[in-house]
Amino acid sequence: MYLRNVGIFVKDLEGAKTFFESYFGAKVLKTFNNPAKNYYSYIMELNGPGWIELMCKPETVDIEKDPNRLGLAHICICADTREQLNTIIDRFKKDGYTIQYEPSSPEGPGEVRAVTFEGIVIEVNYGY
């Protein structure tokens, strides 16, 4: 068995798509639009067998999310190189995302956890 996908409801579907494209090189595999149900989504691949499904249904309730909440804690994405991880850390900081933790050294294995676009918690690691 393996994990097929993770689905995430977002308010700004285009913004979420752009976030995953620009940070992680995600590519749209499929688009689902069902105007009768007011449902729209992008299925996006990174560089492996799993997908991220970004979904939007405008009437979905958005409540403030505590990063330490019960339920889905984070999405983990593996960087190909340590330099790629360092670049993502720098971008998270530049874009004002909340860094919960990051590597203590700029070399070797490491992991960053950040609260990102619309409160989505993402871990990015390298070397584990």
N, C-alpha and C positions, 0 to 999 in steps of 0.2 A: 504494500500500500504506500501511497504518497499523498501529500497535500496538493490538491488541484489549484485552489485559488482562495484568496481572501477578498471578501466584499466589504466595501466601505461606502456608507451613505455620506454624501457631501452636499453642501449648499451650492457651491460654485463649481460645477462640473468641469467647465473649461479651465478654470484656474487650477483645479486638482490635476487635470490632464497635463497642463503645462508644467506644474511642479514636478511630477514624476518623469516627464520627458527631460526637463532641463537638469535635474539633479542626478537621475539614475539612468538616463538613456532609454527609458521605457518607450515601447512602440505599441500603437493601437493595433490589436489583432481583429477586433470586431466592434461594431457599434450597434446598440439596440435602442430603437426609438419606438415607443408605443404611446402616441399622443392620446389615445382613448383612455389609457390608464395614467397619463401624465407621468410616465416613467422613461428615463433616459439613462444609458450607461455606456461606458467604454470598458472593454476588456483589454488589458495592457500586459505585455510580456516584458520582462527585463532581459535576463540572459540565461534562462533555465526553464525547467518544465512547468513551474508554477506561474500563476497569473495574479494580477491585482484587478479586481473589478470595481471600478468607480461608478457609483450609482447616484442618481438624483431623482427625487420625487418631491417637488416643492412643498407639499403639505406635511412632509416628515418633520417631526418636532426636533428642534435643536436645543439641548440643554447644556449648561456648562459641564465640562468634563474634567474631573480631577485626574491628573496623571497617575495617581496611586489608587485608582478605582478598581473595583472588581470587574471581572470579565476580561476581554481581550486587552492585554497589557501593552503590546507593541508589535510592530512588524520589524523583522530583522533582515537586512540586506547585506550581502557580503561584497566587500570591495575587492577588485582584482589585484590592487597593489596598495602599498602603504601610502604612496604619494596620492593615490585616488582618495583614500580615507582622509588624509590631511586636507586635501582640497575641499572635500565635503564639509569637514569640521569648520574650515575657514568660511565657507559659504553660509552654513547655518548661523555662525556668529554675525557675519556681515548683514544677513537678511533679518536679524533680530529674533531668531528662534531661541527658545529657552533650552539651554544645554543642561541636562540633568547630571551627566558625568561624561568625562572624556579621558583619553589616555594621559598618563603622567609624563610620557616621553614621546617625542615625534618619530621614533624609530621602533622597529619590531612589531609584534602583534599589538593590537589595540582595538578599542571599541568606543563609540560615542553613542549617547542616547539623547535625543532632543524631542521637544514638543514642537511640531512643525505645522504645516498648512492645516487650518481648521481643527487644530488640536490633535492631529494624528501623531502618535508617539512612534518614532522610528529609531531603531538601533542600526548602526552601520559598523561592521567589524571587518578586521583583516587579520589573517594569520591564525585563526582558531580552527 
